[in-house]
Amino acid sequence: MNITIIGASAGVGLETVKRALQRNHKVTTLSRSEINLPVNTKLLQIKGSATNKVGLKKSLENADAVIVTLGTGKSMKPTTLYSNFAKLLTEVQQEANIQVPFLIVTGFGAGESSAYNSFFMKLFFKFLLKDVYADKTRMEEVITTSKIKWEIVRPGLLKDEPLTEKYRAETQLYKGINISSINRSDVADFLVKQAENPTELYKYVSLSNQ
């Protein structure tokens, strides 16, 4: 199948590109930086911003599923990247009537999941990630009130460890849910498998290795 990955040059996005290619999919990427991978005939790179309409529309052509793994790197400064992208995406989706699954990665701590973080993580978010996650929450709100076929994916604290394919995917929030850390490679595995078979459409999925 043809999978488009938006925000693919690093982190979860890069791991998702690798995993999709491993599973023999054709991959189109949209990112501002070139992806440092060996030449592969199944990989088409589009260099550009996710908030540029021309590049975004081009990246979505012929997609069977779309995975969004936007990030701001290590920056903790206020941003509107996520909400601006979401608004543009809904506009493009409506204009082209795109009816494929969109898997949108935010993080555990966005939206109502913030109330289910541990005490330590609540402090961490309050003092360091408050502004970034406020915009991720806005992105969730724009996407989930649109006509997009969405799935919101909220991984826990991200780690750079090898793929295990052993993780929890929770679709309900409950006291003691304990969403801790997860390998970026395992998040990528979940995303690609959901692109292949989107069993959790219109749900918020929390991911953790434990």
N, CA, C and O of each residue as an XYZ file, in Angstrom:
840
protein
N       0.830     -1.191      0.000
C       0.000      0.000      0.000
C       0.864      1.239      0.000
O       2.065      1.166      0.260
N       0.258      2.382     -0.291
C       0.967      3.659     -0.304
C       0.704      4.397      1.006
O      -0.437      4.742      1.312
N       1.757      4.635      1.770
C       1.633      5.322      3.054
C       2.356      6.663      2.987
O       3.531      6.726      2.626
N       1.656      7.718      3.333
C       2.278      9.039      3.439
C       2.619      9.307      4.899
O       1.792      9.101      5.787
N       3.840      9.767      5.139
C       4.285     10.087      6.492
C       4.709     11.551      6.520
O       5.632     11.958      5.815
N       4.026     12.328      7.338
C       4.278     13.768      7.423
C       5.056     14.066      8.694
O       4.602     13.762      9.797
N       6.235     14.665      8.531
C       7.136     14.887      9.656
C       7.991     13.654      9.857
O       7.932     13.002     10.899
N       8.800     13.340      8.832
C       9.415     12.013      8.760
C      10.927     11.978      8.918
O      11.530     10.913      8.784
N      11.549     13.105      9.198
C      13.010     13.138      9.130
C      13.715     12.725     10.412
O      14.929     12.519     10.405
N      12.978     12.599     11.516
C      13.625     12.257     12.786
C      12.605     11.612     13.717
O      11.406     11.598     13.439
N      13.110     11.078     14.829
C      12.241     10.558     15.878
C      11.287      9.476     15.412
O      11.656      8.599     14.631
N      10.051      9.548     15.901
C       9.036      8.559     15.547
C       8.802      8.531     14.037
O       8.591      7.463     13.462
N       8.838      9.691     13.399
C       8.612      9.749     11.961
C       9.621      8.927     11.182
O       9.249      8.159     10.294
N      10.888      9.084     11.508
C      11.939      8.338     10.825
C      11.797      6.843     11.087
O      11.959      6.035     10.172
N      11.497      6.470     12.328
C      11.298      5.061     12.653
C      10.106      4.485     11.885
O      10.110      3.315     11.499
N       9.094      5.317     11.670
C       7.911      4.861     10.941
C       8.228      4.637      9.469
O       7.730      3.691      8.860
N       9.051      5.502      8.901
C       9.501      5.294      7.517
C      10.223      3.950      7.406
O       9.938      3.150      6.514
N      11.151      3.717      8.317
C      11.926      2.463      8.294
C      11.001      1.248      8.416
O      11.148      0.264      7.690
N      10.047      1.335      9.347
C       9.164      0.196      9.590
C       8.247     -0.060      8.392
O       8.000     -1.211      8.030
N       7.750      1.000      7.788
C       6.881      0.849      6.622
C       7.630      0.213      5.453
O       7.081     -0.634      4.749
N       8.882      0.619      5.246
C       9.691      0.029      4.187
C      10.006     -1.433      4.491
O      10.003     -2.276      3.595
N      10.278     -1.725      5.760
C      10.529     -3.111      6.167
C       9.334     -4.004      5.849
O       9.491     -5.182      5.528
N       8.139     -3.424      5.944
C       6.916     -4.186      5.696
C       6.450     -4.051      4.239
O       5.304     -4.341      3.896
N       7.392     -3.596      3.398
C       7.237     -3.626      1.945
C       6.168     -2.676      1.403
O       5.519     -2.967      0.399
N       5.992     -1.535      2.079
C       5.053     -0.535      1.588
C       5.786      0.519      0.759
O       6.995      0.704      0.899
N       5.048      1.199     -0.094
C       5.557      2.386     -0.751
C       5.334      3.557      0.198
O       4.263      3.686      0.790
N       6.334      4.399      0.341
C       6.273      5.484      1.326
C       6.556      6.830      0.665
O       7.547      6.998     -0.046
N       5.660      7.782      0.920
C       5.888      9.172      0.528
C       6.062      9.985      1.798
O       5.241      9.899      2.712
N       7.123     10.770      1.859
C       7.375     11.561      3.059
C       7.312     13.052      2.745
O       7.637     13.496      1.644
N       6.885     13.803      3.746
C       6.920     15.263      3.675
C       7.635     15.768      4.911
O       7.158     15.570      6.029
N       8.769     16.416      4.725
C       9.522     16.968      5.850
C      10.432     18.078      5.344
O      10.763     18.146      4.161
N      10.826     18.943      6.266
C      11.665     20.070      5.888
C      13.111     19.658      5.666
O      13.851     20.331      4.948
N      13.515     18.546      6.285
C      14.893     18.063      6.155
C      14.918     16.780      5.337
O      13.956     16.013      5.339
N      16.011     16.558      4.650
C      16.170     15.324      3.889
C      16.328     14.145      4.839
O      16.962     14.266      5.888
N      15.756     13.017      4.474
C      15.823     11.827      5.307
C      17.075     11.045      4.942
O      17.298     10.710      3.779
N      17.879     10.761      5.944
C      19.158     10.094      5.724
C      18.981      8.579      5.742
O      19.244      7.915      6.745
N      18.527      8.053      4.606
C      18.345      6.612      4.452
C      18.920      6.181      3.105
O      19.025      6.992      2.186
N      19.290      4.914      2.987
C      19.784      4.423      1.691
C      18.731      4.609      0.605
O      17.532      4.614      0.886
N      19.185      4.760     -0.631
C      18.265      4.911     -1.764
C      17.339      3.701     -1.826
O      17.780      2.556     -1.721
N      16.051      3.975     -2.000
C      15.056      2.910     -2.037
C      13.986      3.303     -3.055
O      13.417      4.390     -2.963
N      13.717      2.450     -4.000
C      12.745      2.768     -5.046
C      11.331      2.910     -4.501
O      10.467      3.473     -5.173
N      11.084      2.412     -3.305
C       9.760      2.510     -2.697
C       9.595      3.779     -1.860
O       8.530      4.009     -1.286
N      10.644      4.604     -1.790
C      10.612      5.819     -0.972
C      10.649      7.068     -1.850
O      11.579      7.268     -2.632
N       9.613      7.907     -1.705
C       9.553      9.189     -2.405
C       9.592     10.303     -1.369
O       8.705     10.401     -0.522
N      10.616     11.137     -1.438
C      10.758     12.228     -0.479
C      10.300     13.548     -1.091
O      10.721     13.919     -2.187
N       9.436     14.243     -0.372
C       9.033     15.592     -0.742
C       9.560     16.526      0.350
O       9.217     16.389      1.524
N      10.383     17.456     -0.053
C      10.976     18.379      0.916
C      10.117     19.628      1.011
O       9.887     20.315      0.016
N       9.642     19.919      2.229
C       8.809     21.095      2.400
C       8.146     21.113      3.761
O       8.287     20.182      4.554
N       7.432     22.171      4.013
C       6.756     22.359      5.292
C       5.364     21.741      5.261
O       4.666     21.783      4.247
N       4.980     21.166      6.395
C       3.640     20.587      6.521
C       2.561     21.661      6.512
O       1.381     21.352      6.345
N       2.950     22.909      6.689
C       1.978     24.001      6.673
C       1.975     24.760      5.341
O       1.422     25.855      5.235
N       2.609     24.150      4.324
C       2.563     24.695      2.975
C       1.558     23.873      2.172
O       1.719     22.662      2.022
N       0.533     24.528      1.662
C      -0.584     23.814      1.034
C      -0.163     23.010     -0.187
O      -0.626     21.885     -0.374
N       0.703     23.568     -1.015
C       1.114     22.883     -2.239
C       1.831     21.576     -1.912
O       1.510     20.526     -2.469
N       2.798     21.647     -1.010
C       3.554     20.456     -0.635
C       2.686     19.423      0.060
O       2.825     18.223     -0.174
N       1.786     19.898      0.921
C       0.909     18.978      1.644
C      -0.005     18.236      0.669
O      -0.156     17.018      0.773
N      -0.610     18.948     -0.271
C      -1.495     18.306     -1.244
C      -0.736     17.280     -2.074
O      -1.246     16.193     -2.346
N       0.474     17.623     -2.473
C       1.274     16.696     -3.272
C       1.576     15.421     -2.498
O       1.540     14.326     -3.059
N       1.877     15.563     -1.196
C       2.240     14.392     -0.385
C       1.069     13.439     -0.184
O       1.270     12.254      0.082
N      -0.152     13.951     -0.309
C      -1.341     13.136     -0.062
C      -1.865     12.425     -1.306
O      -2.759     11.583     -1.216
N      -1.310     12.763     -2.458
C      -1.761     12.135     -3.700
C      -1.505     10.632     -3.663
O      -0.398     10.195     -3.351
N      -2.513      9.856     -3.977
C      -2.422      8.389     -4.064
C      -2.184      7.691     -2.729
O      -1.863      6.502     -2.708
N      -2.334      8.399     -1.624
C      -2.116      7.768     -0.312
C      -3.281      6.838      0.037
O      -4.446      7.168     -0.183
N      -2.941      5.680      0.582
C      -3.946      4.754      1.114
C      -4.141      4.971      2.611
O      -5.166      4.593      3.178
N      -3.147      5.584      3.237
C      -3.210      5.936      4.657
C      -2.180      7.025      4.904
O      -1.168      7.106      4.207
N      -2.443      7.859      5.900
C      -1.552      8.977      6.220
C      -1.192      8.918      7.696
O      -2.057      8.767      8.558
N       0.098      9.039      7.968
C       0.599      9.051      9.340
C       1.246     10.409      9.597
O       2.125     10.834      8.848
N       0.810     11.087     10.656
C       1.319     12.421     10.977
C       2.159     12.342     12.247
O       1.649     12.026     13.322
N       3.454     12.633     12.112
C       4.377     12.550     13.257
C       5.148     13.861     13.397
O       6.366     13.864     13.574
N       4.427     14.960     13.316
C       5.059     16.274     13.426
C       5.727     16.456     14.781
O       5.266     15.925     15.792
N       6.820     17.216     14.789
C       7.485     17.512     16.053
C       8.236     18.823     15.981
O       8.498     19.349     14.899
N       8.577     19.341     17.140
C       9.355     20.585     17.213
C      10.736     20.326     17.803
O      11.366     21.231     18.349
N      11.207     19.071     17.689
C      12.515     18.730     18.229
C      12.545     18.862     19.736
O      11.621     18.426     20.422
N      13.592     19.454     20.247
C      13.732     19.626     21.693
C      13.199     20.975     22.181
O      13.312     21.308     23.361
N      12.624     21.735     21.268
C      12.111     23.052     21.637
C      10.891     22.932     22.551
O       9.985     22.137     22.299
N      10.884     23.725     23.603
C       9.745     23.776     24.516
C       9.049     25.135     24.452
O       8.227     25.463     25.308
N       9.387     25.917     23.431
C       8.802     27.240     23.278
C       7.366     27.134     22.766
O       7.003     26.140     22.137
N       6.547     28.155     23.034
C       5.178     28.153     22.491
C       5.197     27.985     20.980
O       6.077     28.520     20.305
N       4.236     27.247     20.449
C       4.195     26.981     19.020
C       2.747     26.927     18.543
O       1.828     26.671     19.321
N       2.568     27.169     17.265
C       1.255     26.974     16.640
C       1.374     25.983     15.478
O       0.461     25.862     14.660
N       2.499     25.279     15.414
C       2.737     24.335     14.317
C       1.605     23.322     14.192
O       1.077     23.099     13.102
N       1.239     22.713     15.315
C       0.274     21.610     15.287
C      -1.120     22.096     14.874
O      -1.767     21.499     14.014
N      -1.564     23.169     15.489
C      -2.910     23.665     15.168
C      -2.974     24.254     13.764
O      -3.980     24.092     13.073
N      -1.915     24.935     13.334
C      -1.894     25.472     11.971
C      -1.937     24.344     10.948
O      -2.646     24.429      9.946
N      -1.177     23.295     11.207
C      -1.192     22.138     10.311
C      -2.579     21.510     10.264
O      -3.085     21.189      9.189
N      -3.185     21.337     11.422
C      -4.501     20.696     11.488
C      -5.531     21.476     10.687
O      -6.343     20.884      9.976
N      -5.504     22.793     10.795
C      -6.454     23.614     10.047
C      -6.248     23.470      8.544
O      -7.211     23.375      7.783
N      -4.978     23.454      8.121
C      -4.683     23.299      6.697
C      -5.075     21.901      6.217
O      -5.609     21.743      5.119
N      -4.812     20.904      7.032
C      -5.140     19.530      6.654
C      -6.645     19.357      6.442
O      -7.067     18.722      5.476
N      -7.439     19.912      7.328
C      -8.894     19.787      7.173
C      -9.370     20.507      5.909
O     -10.306     20.064      5.244
N      -8.720     21.603      5.595
C      -9.065     22.343      4.377
C      -8.751     21.506      3.135
O      -9.571     21.394      2.224
N      -7.550     20.922      3.117
C      -7.129     20.105      1.974
C      -8.002     18.852      1.856
O      -8.372     18.448      0.754
N      -8.322     18.251      2.987
C      -9.151     17.039      2.986
C     -10.540     17.329      2.413
O     -11.078     16.539      1.637
N     -11.105     18.455      2.801
C     -12.440     18.820      2.306
C     -12.413     19.111      0.806
O     -13.303     18.688      0.068
N     -11.399     19.825      0.370
C     -11.308     20.197     -1.050
C     -11.147     18.973     -1.937
O     -11.743     18.896     -3.012
N     -10.339     18.012     -1.487
C     -10.049     16.830     -2.298
C     -10.902     15.623     -1.910
O     -10.821     14.568     -2.539
N     -11.729     15.789     -0.857
C     -12.572     14.701     -0.351
C     -11.753     13.427     -0.112
O     -12.094     12.353     -0.607
N     -10.680     13.568      0.650
C      -9.777     12.438      0.922
C     -10.394     11.550      1.996
O     -10.624     11.993      3.122
N     -10.660     10.290      1.639
C     -11.343      9.378      2.547
C     -10.451      8.204      2.943
O     -10.848      7.043      2.836
N      -9.244      8.522      3.399
C      -8.331      7.482      3.887
C      -8.069      7.727      5.370
O      -8.312      8.833      5.853
N      -7.582      6.731      6.107
C      -7.305      6.925      7.531
C      -6.138      7.891      7.758
O      -5.123      7.840      7.064
N      -6.310      8.761      8.738
C      -5.242      9.661      9.175
C      -4.886      9.300     10.613
O      -5.716      9.432     11.513
N      -3.665      8.849     10.827
C      -3.180      8.514     12.162
C      -2.343      9.684     12.659
O      -1.276      9.972     12.118
N      -2.837     10.350     13.689
C      -2.234     11.601     14.163
C      -1.536     11.359     15.511
O      -2.192     11.018     16.495
N      -0.236     11.531     15.552
C       0.514     11.326     16.795
C       0.586     12.629     17.586
O       1.031     13.654     17.069
N       0.147     12.582     18.838
C       0.318     13.734     19.744
C       1.189     13.266     20.915
O       2.414     13.260     20.799
N       0.592     12.883     22.015
C       1.357     12.386     23.145
C       0.460     12.254     24.360
O      -0.527     12.976     24.496
N       0.804     11.332     25.240
C       0.016     11.183     26.455
C       0.277     12.409     27.327
O       1.401     12.645     27.770
N      -0.763     13.171     27.559
C      -0.640     14.475     28.204
C      -1.411     15.515     27.414
O      -1.675     16.615     27.899
N      -1.773     15.146     26.175
C      -2.627     16.029     25.369
C      -4.087     15.768     25.714
O      -4.461     14.663     26.108
N      -4.902     16.804     25.559
C      -6.330     16.648     25.812
C      -6.635     16.175     27.219
O      -5.943     16.539     28.170
N      -7.672     15.364     27.347
C      -8.102     14.898     28.666
C      -7.124     13.910     29.293
O      -7.223     13.621     30.485
N      -6.179     13.386     28.509
C      -5.219     12.429     29.072
C      -4.281     13.081     30.084
O      -3.658     12.385     30.886
N      -4.174     14.403     30.057
C      -3.287     15.100     30.994
C      -3.655     14.814     32.441
O      -2.786     14.786     33.312
N      -4.937     14.603     32.698
C      -5.400     14.350     34.064
C      -4.975     12.971     34.569
O      -5.082     12.682     35.760
N      -4.495     12.124     33.661
C      -4.141     10.750     34.027
C      -2.635     10.530     34.091
O      -2.170      9.401     34.247
N      -1.874     11.619     33.967
C      -0.430     11.526     34.136
C      -0.074     11.350     35.607
O      -0.858     11.692     36.492
N       1.122     10.810     35.858
C       1.604     10.692     37.230
C       1.885     12.080     37.790
O       1.968     13.048     37.034
N       2.030     12.184     39.094
C       2.299     13.470     39.739
C       3.557     14.106     39.177
O       3.582     15.305     38.896
N       4.609     13.297     39.012
C       5.872     13.805     38.482
C       5.686     14.341     37.070
O       6.166     15.426     36.743
N       4.979     13.571     36.227
C       4.784     13.997     34.844
C       3.896     15.234     34.754
O       4.084     16.069     33.870
N       2.933     15.356     35.661
C       2.105     16.566     35.674
C       2.959     17.804     35.934
O       2.754     18.847     35.314
N       3.912     17.685     36.849
C       4.824     18.801     37.127
C       5.698     19.098     35.913
O       5.917     20.256     35.559
N       6.196     18.030     35.278
C       7.049     18.171     34.103
C       6.312     18.915     32.985
O       6.868     19.812     32.352
N       5.069     18.534     32.757
C       4.272     19.187     31.726
C       3.958     20.627     32.109
O       4.024     21.526     31.272
N       3.619     20.840     33.365
C       3.227     22.170     33.811
C       4.342     23.189     33.618
O       4.093     24.316     33.191
N       5.570     22.791     33.931
C       6.667     23.756     33.909
C       7.494     23.743     32.625
O       8.184     24.720     32.335
N       7.440     22.657     31.849
C       8.293     22.559     30.676
C       7.544     22.381     29.348
O       7.946     22.956     28.336
N       6.493     21.616     29.340
C       5.844     21.273     28.077
C       4.426     21.837     27.930
O       3.702     21.488     26.997
N       4.052     22.696     28.845
C       2.683     23.218     28.860
C       2.269     23.815     27.523
O       1.197     23.492     27.010
N       3.099     24.681     26.951
C       2.718     25.385     25.724
C       2.694     24.453     24.514
O       1.803     24.545     23.669
N       3.669     23.561     24.436
C       3.718     22.625     23.312
C       2.487     21.731     23.321
O       1.859     21.514     22.284
N       2.148     21.215     24.495
C       1.008     20.302     24.581
C      -0.331     21.024     24.471
O      -1.337     20.416     24.103
N      -0.349     22.295     24.783
C      -1.569     23.074     24.565
C      -1.887     23.124     23.072
O      -3.049     23.048     22.674
N      -0.840     23.252     22.246
C      -1.071     23.301     20.808
C      -1.364     21.910     20.243
O      -2.129     21.774     19.289
N      -0.758     20.884     20.829
C      -1.110     19.516     20.414
C      -2.585     19.242     20.719
O      -3.278     18.587     19.939
N      -3.049     19.743     21.846
C      -4.466     19.588     22.193
C      -5.348     20.310     21.186
O      -6.394     19.799     20.788
N      -4.921     21.502     20.776
C      -5.696     22.235     19.764
C      -5.741     21.459     18.449
O      -6.768     21.439     17.771
N      -4.631     20.826     18.094
C      -4.612     20.006     16.886
C      -5.617     18.864     16.998
O      -6.364     18.602     16.056
N      -5.639     18.188     18.135
C      -6.598     17.110     18.346
C      -8.025     17.616     18.165
O      -8.845     16.965     17.517
N      -8.314     18.770     18.737
C      -9.678     19.311     18.673
C     -10.083     19.635     17.246
O     -11.214     19.363     16.843
N      -9.165     20.216     16.475
C      -9.475     20.554     15.078
C      -9.713     19.288     14.268
O     -10.673     19.208     13.501
N      -8.843     18.301     14.435
C      -8.946     17.060     13.665
C     -10.212     16.284     14.020
O     -10.926     15.817     13.133
N     -10.486     16.151     15.302
C     -11.592     15.283     15.722
C     -12.971     15.899     15.502
O     -13.980     15.200     15.596
N     -13.026     17.178     15.217
C     -14.317     17.813     14.901
C     -14.469     18.050     13.396
O     -15.388     18.740     12.955
N     -13.557     17.469     12.621
C     -13.602     17.607     11.168
C     -14.218     16.357     10.543
O     -14.712     15.476     11.247
N     -14.181     16.293      9.215
C     -14.709     15.125      8.498
C     -13.606     14.122      8.164
O     -13.823     13.178      7.405
N     -12.434     14.333      8.734
C     -11.313     13.414      8.523
C     -11.582     12.083      9.231
O     -12.167     12.049     10.314
N     -11.144     10.993      8.602
C     -11.201      9.674      9.249
C      -9.962      9.561     10.147
O      -8.889      9.160      9.696
N     -10.128      9.916     11.408
C      -8.979     10.105     12.294
C      -8.792      8.992     13.312
O      -9.711      8.253     13.664
N      -7.546      8.919     13.761
C      -7.177      8.130     14.937
C      -6.073      8.905     15.636
O      -5.033      9.185     15.040
N      -6.297      9.255     16.903
C      -5.304     10.010     17.665
C      -4.442      9.021     18.467
O      -4.965      8.202     19.223
N      -3.141      9.107     18.294
C      -2.223      8.184     18.965
C      -1.384      8.962     19.969
O      -0.671      9.900     19.610
N      -1.479      8.559     21.236
C      -0.800      9.264     22.336
C       0.218      8.359     23.020
O      -0.112      7.693     24.001
N       1.450      8.324     22.518
C       2.472      7.509     23.187
C       2.940      8.156     24.481
O       2.814      9.365     24.678
N       3.485      7.313     25.359
C       4.085      7.819     26.585
C       5.461      8.401     26.300
O       5.764      8.750     25.159
N       6.288      8.507     27.318
C       7.645      9.057     27.185
C       8.442      8.230     26.182
O       8.531      7.010     26.317
N       9.017      8.881     25.183
C       9.655      8.169     24.075
C      11.102      7.796     24.367
O      11.863      8.584     24.930
N      11.469      6.570     23.970
C      12.827      6.062     24.162
C      13.386      5.561     22.835
O      12.640      5.152     21.945
N      14.713      5.600     22.717
C      15.390      5.060     21.537
C      15.917      3.665     21.854
O      17.092      3.492     22.179
N      15.044      2.684     21.758
C      15.409      1.294     22.021
C      14.938      0.433     20.861
O      14.081      0.863     20.088
N      15.480     -0.778     20.720
C      15.094     -1.648     19.602
C      13.622     -2.050     19.650
O      12.980     -2.017     20.700
N      13.119     -2.423     18.498
C      11.746     -2.873     18.347
C      11.476     -4.122     19.177
O      12.270     -5.064     19.161
N      10.356     -4.134     19.904
C       9.955     -5.315     20.676
C       8.630     -5.889     20.180
O       8.374     -7.083     20.334
N       7.789     -5.044     19.585
C       6.419     -5.407     19.191
C       5.577     -5.826     20.398
O       4.548     -6.487     20.256
N       6.034     -5.429     21.582
C       5.300     -5.733     22.812
C       4.934     -4.412     23.487
O       5.783     -3.753     24.088
N       3.678     -4.040     23.381
C       3.237     -2.776     23.962
C       1.744     -2.832     24.219
O       1.025     -3.655     23.651
N       1.291     -1.934     25.090
C      -0.133     -1.806     25.397
C      -0.734     -0.685     24.580
O      -0.147      0.390     24.457
N      -1.901     -0.937     24.024
C      -2.660      0.089     23.323
C      -4.000      0.235     24.031
O      -4.886     -0.606     23.881
N      -4.143      1.305     24.801
C      -5.356      1.538     25.590
C      -6.255      2.548     24.868
O      -5.789      3.601     24.432
N      -7.531      2.222     24.748
C      -8.458      3.139     24.084
C      -9.432      3.797     25.062
O     -10.324      4.540     24.654
N      -9.254      3.520     26.349
C     -10.050      4.163     27.390
C      -9.109      4.717     28.455
O      -8.064      4.130     28.736
N      -9.484      5.845     29.042
C      -8.714      6.411     30.148
C      -9.363      5.972     31.460
O     -10.584      6.025     31.606
N      -8.541      5.544     32.401
C      -9.076      5.088     33.688
C      -8.023      5.321     34.776
O      -6.832      5.435     34.485
N      -8.468      5.390     36.003
C      -7.568      5.617     37.129
C      -6.539      4.497     37.204
O      -6.891      3.318     37.189
N      -5.257      4.876     37.286
C      -4.187      3.892     37.344
C      -3.775      3.347     35.989
O      -3.153      2.286     35.918
N      -4.105      4.044     34.917
C      -3.777      3.555     33.574
C      -2.265      3.373     33.376
O      -1.839      2.470     32.656
N      -1.468      4.215     34.005
C      -0.009      4.063     34.021
C       0.603      3.959     32.624
O       1.203      2.943     32.274
N       0.447      5.002     31.846
C       1.127      5.083     30.550
C       2.506      5.672     30.813
O       2.648      6.872     31.052
N       3.513      4.818     30.767
C       4.873      5.275     31.084
C       5.658      5.527     29.800
O       5.309      6.429     29.038
N       6.699      4.758     29.548
C       7.536      5.001     28.371
C       7.299      3.958     27.286
O       6.744      2.888     27.535
N       7.731      4.298     26.087
C       7.616      3.371     24.961
C       8.717      3.680     23.948
O       9.101      4.835     23.761
N       9.211      2.641     23.308
C      10.237      2.807     22.290
C       9.650      3.471     21.048
O       8.537      3.155     20.628
N      10.407      4.389     20.473
C       9.950      5.009     19.235
C       9.700      3.960     18.157
O       8.766      4.083     17.365
N      10.535      2.932     18.134
C      10.374      1.862     17.147
C       9.065      1.112     17.338
O       8.473      0.650     16.362
N       8.606      0.985     18.570
C       7.331      0.309     18.820
C       6.148      1.194     18.467
O       5.122      0.696     18.005
N       6.275      2.497     18.676
C       5.234      3.420     18.221
C       5.109      3.308     16.703
O       4.003      3.250     16.164
N       6.250      3.278     16.023
C       6.260      3.145     14.568
C       5.581      1.853     14.128
O       4.815      1.846     13.165
N       5.858      0.775     14.825
C       5.246     -0.518     14.507
C       3.725     -0.433     14.614
O       3.005     -0.911     13.737
N       3.245      0.176     15.690
C       1.799      0.332     15.872
C       1.196      1.161     14.750
O       0.151      0.803     14.205
N       1.844      2.265     14.400
C       1.312      3.159     13.370
C       1.210      2.467     12.017
O       0.196      2.591     11.330
N       2.248      1.745     11.635
C       2.232      1.080     10.333
C       1.166     -0.013     10.301
O       0.461     -0.169      9.304
N       1.053     -0.759     11.382
C       0.053     -1.829     11.416
C      -1.374     -1.264     11.430
O      -2.292     -1.882     10.891
N      -1.556     -0.097     12.043
C      -2.866      0.554     11.999
C      -3.151      1.114     10.608
O      -4.300      1.132     10.165
N      -2.108      1.570      9.922
C      -2.289      2.022      8.540
C      -2.762      0.850      7.676
O      -3.612      1.012      6.801
N      -2.203     -0.317      7.935
C      -2.584     -1.523      7.185
C      -4.017     -1.962      7.517
O      -4.778     -2.378      6.644
N      -4.353     -1.856      8.790
C      -5.658     -2.322      9.260
C      -6.134     -1.416     10.395
O      -5.909     -1.731     11.563
N      -6.786     -0.302     10.075
C      -7.146      0.712     11.084
C      -8.326      0.281     11.962
O      -9.476      0.629     11.695
N      -8.019     -0.471     12.997
C      -9.059     -1.005     13.885
C      -9.537     -0.008     14.925
O     -10.548     -0.244     15.587
N      -8.822      1.111     15.082
C      -9.149      2.045     16.166
C      -9.553      3.429     15.651
O      -9.265      4.438     16.294
N     -10.212      3.479     14.509
C     -10.655      4.773     13.977
C     -11.606      5.467     14.947
O     -12.425      4.831     15.610
N     -11.471      6.785     15.008
C     -12.288      7.640     15.864
C     -12.086      7.329     17.347
O     -12.994      7.479     18.166
N     -10.874      6.893     17.662
C     -10.525      6.625     19.064
C      -9.198      7.324     19.398
O      -8.402      7.646     18.516
N      -8.992      7.546     20.693
C      -7.739      8.056     21.226
C      -6.987      6.860     21.789
O      -7.472      6.201     22.710
N      -5.815      6.573     21.250
C      -5.073      5.378     21.649
C      -3.841      5.782     22.445
O      -2.993      6.519     21.942
N      -3.736      5.308     23.678
C      -2.565      5.562     24.519
C      -1.619      4.364     24.398
O      -2.059      3.215     24.454
N      -0.315      4.635     24.231
C       0.659      3.569     24.013
C       1.727      3.548     25.091
O       2.241      4.592     25.492
N       2.054      2.350     25.556
C       3.098      2.179     26.564
C       3.702      0.786     26.427
O       2.995     -0.163     26.087
N       5.011      0.653     26.690
C       5.633     -0.673     26.642
C       5.266     -1.523     27.855
O       5.359     -2.750     27.812
N       4.848     -0.866     28.937
C       4.543     -1.619     30.165
C       3.042     -1.630     30.418
O       2.586     -2.211     31.402
